Every structure is written in structure tokens, then in C-alpha cells.
Amino acid sequence: MLDRETKEMFSEHIGETFRITLESADAINLELIEVTALPERTFQPKKWGRASEIKIRPDPFSMVFRGPKDFFLEQRMYTLEHEVMGTLEGPFLVPIDEDDRGFYYEVIFN
């Protein structure tokens, strides 16, 4: 199980397969095709008595996966499994595109 996901961890596995097992016992393979750094965001909780900014995540990034053309995954949380990285519980996959090669999904760690 992954404890603290980083852009570098996933960048090493671009082009590799991540597997999602669905409730129906079907398994879907997704190919990691892109890992991108995102701008750092901060939160200023003035309403709750804190005066300083809090970094929401020090190293935000997004990942794009390509899935099969014949199976569409709805937007929701899934469990991803990777041969080397192990299990990633609960990333929120969002469908973002499709072409003749398949459907594309994004996961953001922000």
C-alpha cells in the first residue's frame, strides 16, 4: 500500500499497466501515459482562527491513464494495483477524453 504518493514515484512507471478490479469481478487494465506537476496551492483558514497559510500538498501532480475502448469507467474512486508499486486505495478517476485508442482518465493529487 502507498502511504505518500509523489510525482517521482509514478513517473518511473509511465507506459506500464495499472489494474482496477470491479465489483463484477471484471478487471480493467489502464496504461499510465502522463504524469504532470501542478502549481502548489495554499489555504488560508481565516474563519477558524489560523493566521498563516497552509500548503494543501507540497508536490501536487496529475496522472493520465488510457483504458480500453470497449469499456468505460465512470467518475468515482477506484483501487489501482501495480505489479511493483502495490495497491493505491481510493484515487478519484475522472474521464477526460476518448479517441480511437481508448478512454482517458485523470487522477489529481492536489
Z-matrix of the N, CA and C atoms (Angstrom, degrees):
N
C 1 1.456
C 2 1.528 1 109.15
N 3 1.322 2 115.88 1 142.48
C 4 1.455 3 120.65 2 179.81
C 5 1.521 4 109.53 3 -88.85
N 6 1.331 5 116.37 4 136.79
C 7 1.459 6 119.88 5 179.45
C 8 1.521 7 112.32 6 -99.75
N 9 1.305 8 117.00 7 -40.17
C 10 1.464 9 121.29 8 -176.81
C 11 1.524 10 108.90 9 -141.21
N 12 1.299 11 115.84 10 99.53
C 13 1.450 12 121.64 11 -176.56
C 14 1.520 13 110.70 12 -72.82
N 15 1.325 14 116.99 13 139.47
C 16 1.456 15 121.72 14 175.76
C 17 1.526 16 109.73 15 -132.58
N 18 1.305 17 114.62 16 157.63
C 19 1.461 18 121.21 17 177.33
C 20 1.524 19 110.28 18 -58.08
N 21 1.310 20 117.37 19 -41.94
C 22 1.462 21 122.01 20 -177.87
C 23 1.531 22 111.83 21 -63.22
N 24 1.326 23 116.51 22 -39.25
C 25 1.468 24 120.35 23 179.17
C 26 1.523 25 111.43 24 -57.75
N 27 1.322 26 115.97 25 -44.89
C 28 1.454 27 120.17 26 -176.39
C 29 1.531 28 111.93 27 -81.88
N 30 1.317 29 118.35 28 -31.49
C 31 1.469 30 121.35 29 -179.29
C 32 1.518 31 111.59 30 -57.59
N 33 1.327 32 116.89 31 -31.52
C 34 1.460 33 121.22 32 179.19
C 35 1.527 34 112.50 33 -67.74
N 36 1.318 35 117.36 34 -12.77
C 37 1.461 36 120.69 35 -173.31
C 38 1.527 37 113.76 36 -118.69
N 39 1.341 38 116.96 37 19.44
C 40 1.461 39 120.61 38 174.96
C 41 1.527 40 108.25 39 -61.53
N 42 1.310 41 115.61 40 135.53
C 43 1.460 42 121.80 41 -178.55
C 44 1.520 43 113.34 42 91.00
N 45 1.319 44 117.24 43 -4.30
C 46 1.459 45 121.13 44 -178.48
C 47 1.529 46 111.22 45 -99.53
N 48 1.322 47 114.98 46 167.17
C 49 1.460 48 122.63 47 -174.97
C 50 1.518 49 112.06 48 -95.06
N 51 1.322 50 115.06 49 134.10
C 52 1.459 51 123.96 50 170.49
C 53 1.519 52 106.05 51 -116.58
N 54 1.322 53 116.79 52 140.54
C 55 1.457 54 121.74 53 -173.36
C 56 1.522 55 110.59 54 -113.71
N 57 1.329 56 115.41 55 138.71
C 58 1.458 57 122.66 56 173.98
C 59 1.522 58 107.13 57 -117.92
N 60 1.330 59 117.56 58 126.40
C 61 1.452 60 121.41 59 174.48
C 62 1.519 61 107.64 60 -102.65
N 63 1.312 62 116.36 61 125.10
C 64 1.455 63 122.38 62 -176.21
C 65 1.526 64 110.84 63 -93.85
N 66 1.329 65 116.25 64 165.71
C 67 1.461 66 121.38 65 -179.81
C 68 1.522 67 111.77 66 -57.86
N 69 1.319 68 115.89 67 -30.45
C 70 1.462 69 121.00 68 -179.14
C 71 1.526 70 111.84 69 -75.49
N 72 1.323 71 116.65 70 2.97
C 73 1.468 72 124.95 71 -179.01
C 74 1.526 73 112.22 72 76.48
N 75 1.329 74 116.89 73 1.28
C 76 1.456 75 119.61 74 173.27
C 77 1.520 76 108.87 75 -73.18
N 78 1.302 77 116.42 76 148.69
C 79 1.464 78 121.38 77 175.53
C 80 1.523 79 107.86 78 -118.08
N 81 1.310 80 115.55 79 135.93
C 82 1.454 81 122.16 80 -179.67
C 83 1.522 82 108.45 81 -118.31
N 84 1.313 83 116.34 82 132.45
C 85 1.464 84 120.81 83 176.59
C 86 1.513 85 109.96 84 -97.20
N 87 1.333 86 115.52 85 133.27
C 88 1.454 87 122.64 86 174.88
C 89 1.522 88 108.57 87 -118.84
N 90 1.308 89 116.41 88 140.46
C 91 1.466 90 120.77 89 176.26
C 92 1.522 91 108.41 90 -100.06
N 93 1.325 92 116.84 91 127.56
C 94 1.462 93 121.00 92 174.80
C 95 1.524 94 107.35 93 -75.45
N 96 1.340 95 116.43 94 118.12
C 97 1.468 96 118.75 95 -175.97
C 98 1.522 97 113.86 96 -113.32
N 99 1.328 98 117.53 97 -14.09
C 100 1.476 99 118.95 98 -177.90
C 101 1.521 100 110.60 99 -158.80
N 102 1.330 101 116.15 100 140.60
C 103 1.458 102 123.36 101 172.32
C 104 1.527 103 106.11 102 -131.98
N 105 1.331 104 116.54 103 124.53
C 106 1.470 105 121.19 104 -173.36
C 107 1.522 106 111.19 105 -130.74
N 108 1.322 107 116.76 106 132.74
C 109 1.466 108 121.21 107 173.85
C 110 1.526 109 109.12 108 -68.95
N 111 1.333 110 116.16 109 144.78
C 112 1.462 111 122.44 110 177.40
C 113 1.521 112 109.22 111 -117.20
N 114 1.328 113 117.78 112 158.35
C 115 1.467 114 119.92 113 177.49
C 116 1.522 115 111.03 114 -62.98
N 117 1.303 116 115.83 115 142.69
C 118 1.463 117 121.41 116 177.93
C 119 1.525 118 109.74 117 -69.81
N 120 1.328 119 116.51 118 139.90
C 121 1.459 120 121.67 119 179.06
C 122 1.519 121 109.75 120 -116.83
N 123 1.316 122 115.35 121 151.94
C 124 1.460 123 120.13 122 175.10
C 125 1.522 124 109.48 123 -126.97
N 126 1.303 125 114.37 124 162.59
C 127 1.452 126 122.10 125 -178.61
C 128 1.521 127 107.36 126 -128.43
N 129 1.330 128 117.23 127 131.42
C 130 1.457 129 121.37 128 178.78
C 131 1.527 130 109.12 129 -111.92
N 132 1.318 131 117.62 130 95.38
C 133 1.474 132 121.27 131 -175.22
C 134 1.528 133 113.31 132 -81.51
N 135 1.317 134 117.74 133 63.93
C 136 1.458 135 121.57 134 -177.29
C 137 1.529 136 112.46 135 -63.82
N 138 1.293 137 117.63 136 -32.91
C 139 1.461 138 120.88 137 -177.32
C 140 1.524 139 112.55 138 -68.13
N 141 1.298 140 117.75 139 -23.24
C 142 1.455 141 120.21 140 -173.02
C 143 1.520 142 113.05 141 -108.87
N 144 1.314 143 116.77 142 18.88
C 145 1.448 144 120.68 143 170.43
C 146 1.518 145 116.63 144 89.88
N 147 1.284 146 119.40 145 -3.13
C 148 1.463 147 120.49 146 177.89
C 149 1.521 148 109.17 147 -91.08
N 150 1.294 149 116.28 148 135.45
C 151 1.460 150 119.97 149 -176.29
C 152 1.522 151 112.90 150 -96.37
N 153 1.310 152 118.44 151 -19.15
C 154 1.463 153 119.93 152 -174.36
C 155 1.524 154 111.84 153 -100.50
N 156 1.327 155 115.26 154 161.74
C 157 1.458 156 121.12 155 176.93
C 158 1.524 157 109.95 156 -77.07
N 159 1.300 158 115.44 157 145.75
C 160 1.452 159 121.42 158 177.22
C 161 1.527 160 107.53 159 -116.98
N 162 1.306 161 116.77 160 128.29
C 163 1.456 162 119.80 161 175.49
C 164 1.519 163 107.55 162 -74.02
N 165 1.314 164 115.79 163 126.22
C 166 1.453 165 119.78 164 -179.22
C 167 1.525 166 109.59 165 -69.34
N 168 1.297 167 116.84 166 -43.32
C 169 1.460 168 122.55 167 176.14
C 170 1.526 169 106.72 168 -154.35
N 171 1.318 170 118.03 169 129.65
C 172 1.461 171 119.34 170 -175.75
C 173 1.526 172 114.24 171 -71.85
N 174 1.326 173 117.85 172 -18.73
C 175 1.468 174 119.45 173 -176.86
C 176 1.529 175 110.91 174 -140.56
N 177 1.343 176 118.90 175 64.48
C 178 1.463 177 120.15 176 -177.69
C 179 1.526 178 111.95 177 -64.77
N 180 1.340 179 115.12 178 145.96
C 181 1.461 180 119.42 179 178.29
C 182 1.520 181 109.09 180 -156.11
N 183 1.325 182 114.80 181 164.99
C 184 1.457 183 120.60 182 175.41
C 185 1.520 184 108.94 183 -124.91
N 186 1.323 185 114.67 184 156.49
C 187 1.461 186 121.37 185 175.90
C 188 1.518 187 107.88 186 -129.25
N 189 1.323 188 115.66 187 142.91
C 190 1.456 189 120.82 188 175.54
C 191 1.528 190 107.82 189 -118.58
N 192 1.329 191 114.56 190 131.31
C 193 1.457 192 122.33 191 178.19
C 194 1.516 193 109.06 192 -116.73
N 195 1.335 194 115.49 193 149.45
C 196 1.459 195 120.17 194 172.11
C 197 1.525 196 108.07 195 -112.69
N 198 1.334 197 115.55 196 129.49
C 199 1.453 198 121.43 197 177.86
C 200 1.509 199 110.39 198 -111.02
N 201 1.315 200 116.51 199 177.33
C 202 1.459 201 120.50 200 -177.67
C 203 1.531 202 112.46 201 -66.47
N 204 1.306 203 114.80 202 152.81
C 205 1.468 204 121.55 203 179.50
C 206 1.527 205 111.72 204 -71.57
N 207 1.323 206 116.80 205 -25.95
C 208 1.458 207 120.40 206 -174.13
C 209 1.534 208 114.09 207 -94.24
N 210 1.338 209 117.04 208 8.17
C 211 1.463 210 119.48 209 178.80
C 212 1.526 211 109.12 210 -146.00
N 213 1.332 212 116.62 211 124.54
C 214 1.460 213 122.27 212 -179.04
C 215 1.524 214 109.79 213 -105.53
N 216 1.332 215 116.66 214 129.31
C 217 1.462 216 122.46 215 175.32
C 218 1.521 217 109.02 216 -96.19
N 219 1.315 218 116.00 217 128.98
C 220 1.457 219 120.32 218 177.73
C 221 1.524 220 110.30 219 -74.44
N 222 1.312 221 114.98 220 158.20
C 223 1.467 222 121.29 221 177.44
C 224 1.518 223 109.51 222 -66.40
N 225 1.333 224 116.74 223 117.74
C 226 1.466 225 122.09 224 176.51
C 227 1.520 226 109.38 225 179.25
N 228 1.331 227 115.38 226 -178.06
C 229 1.459 228 120.92 227 177.84
C 230 1.527 229 109.90 228 -83.40
N 231 1.339 230 115.09 229 140.38
C 232 1.459 231 121.97 230 178.77
C 233 1.524 232 108.79 231 -135.01
N 234 1.311 233 116.30 232 167.63
C 235 1.450 234 122.23 233 170.97
C 236 1.519 235 107.21 234 -106.55
N 237 1.333 236 116.04 235 122.42
C 238 1.466 237 121.76 236 178.35
C 239 1.514 238 109.33 237 -100.64
N 240 1.323 239 116.24 238 139.85
C 241 1.456 240 121.12 239 176.08
C 242 1.520 241 109.41 240 -123.21
N 243 1.322 242 114.91 241 138.87
C 244 1.461 243 121.39 242 178.82
C 245 1.511 244 108.40 243 -132.46
N 246 1.311 245 116.30 244 141.72
C 247 1.464 246 122.34 245 -175.99
C 248 1.527 247 113.32 246 -55.03
N 249 1.315 248 117.61 247 -39.52
C 250 1.464 249 122.22 248 -176.98
C 251 1.530 250 111.93 249 -99.70
N 252 1.330 251 116.88 250 -43.17
C 253 1.464 252 121.51 251 -174.11
C 254 1.523 253 113.40 252 -77.74
N 255 1.304 254 117.39 253 -21.57
C 256 1.452 255 120.08 254 -178.88
C 257 1.516 256 111.87 255 91.62
N 258 1.330 257 116.39 256 -145.05
C 259 1.460 258 122.92 257 -173.39
C 260 1.520 259 111.01 258 -105.76
N 261 1.308 260 114.81 259 134.09
C 262 1.463 261 122.11 260 175.26
C 263 1.526 262 106.52 261 -115.32
N 264 1.332 263 116.08 262 108.30
C 265 1.462 264 121.93 263 -176.64
C 266 1.518 265 111.64 264 -83.19
N 267 1.321 266 115.97 265 126.12
C 268 1.442 267 122.25 266 165.27
C 269 1.507 268 121.29 267 76.77
N 270 1.342 269 122.06 268 23.56
C 271 1.462 270 116.82 269 173.31
C 272 1.532 271 109.81 270 -68.85
N 273 1.310 272 115.89 271 147.77
C 274 1.457 273 122.33 272 -177.82
C 275 1.518 274 108.59 273 -93.56
N 276 1.328 275 117.42 274 108.17
C 277 1.456 276 122.50 275 179.72
C 278 1.519 277 109.73 276 -88.90
N 279 1.318 278 115.80 277 133.64
C 280 1.458 279 122.00 278 179.40
C 281 1.528 280 108.07 279 -122.63
N 282 1.335 281 118.41 280 123.58
C 283 1.465 282 119.60 281 175.33
C 284 1.528 283 109.39 282 -66.07
N 285 1.328 284 116.30 283 133.07
C 286 1.472 285 118.70 284 -176.84
C 287 1.526 286 113.73 285 -125.33
N 288 1.342 287 117.79 286 -17.17
C 289 1.458 288 118.21 287 -175.78
C 290 1.522 289 109.35 288 -170.92
N 291 1.314 290 115.66 289 171.07
C 292 1.458 291 121.73 290 171.26
C 293 1.526 292 108.71 291 -154.31
N 294 1.312 293 115.26 292 153.10
C 295 1.454 294 121.51 293 172.82
C 296 1.523 295 107.71 294 -149.53
N 297 1.324 296 117.00 295 -166.47
C 298 1.463 297 119.76 296 -177.18
C 299 1.527 298 113.27 297 -69.32
N 300 1.342 299 117.43 298 -10.72
C 301 1.468 300 121.30 299 179.62
C 302 1.527 301 112.99 300 -94.74
N 303 1.338 302 117.86 301 -17.96
C 304 1.456 303 119.71 302 179.25
C 305 1.512 304 113.42 303 151.94
N 306 1.333 305 114.64 304 -170.54
C 307 1.455 306 122.49 305 176.35
C 308 1.529 307 108.96 306 -96.30
N 309 1.338 308 116.20 307 146.82
C 310 1.455 309 122.09 308 -178.58
C 311 1.526 310 109.19 309 -114.36
N 312 1.333 311 114.79 310 140.42
C 313 1.465 312 121.93 311 -176.66
C 314 1.519 313 109.29 312 -132.14
N 315 1.324 314 116.02 313 145.67
C 316 1.479 315 120.60 314 178.34
C 317 1.519 316 109.85 315 -119.35
N 318 1.314 317 114.12 316 142.86
C 319 1.470 318 123.52 317 172.04
C 320 1.519 319 106.01 318 -123.06
N 321 1.322 320 117.79 319 130.87
C 322 1.467 321 121.35 320 179.69
C 323 1.514 322 109.24 321 -117.34
N 324 1.322 323 115.66 322 129.11
C 325 1.461 324 122.92 323 171.32
C 326 1.515 325 105.41 324 -106.59
N 327 1.331 326 116.31 325 100.39
C 328 1.456 327 121.23 326 -170.92
C 329 1.502 328 110.94 327 -126.22
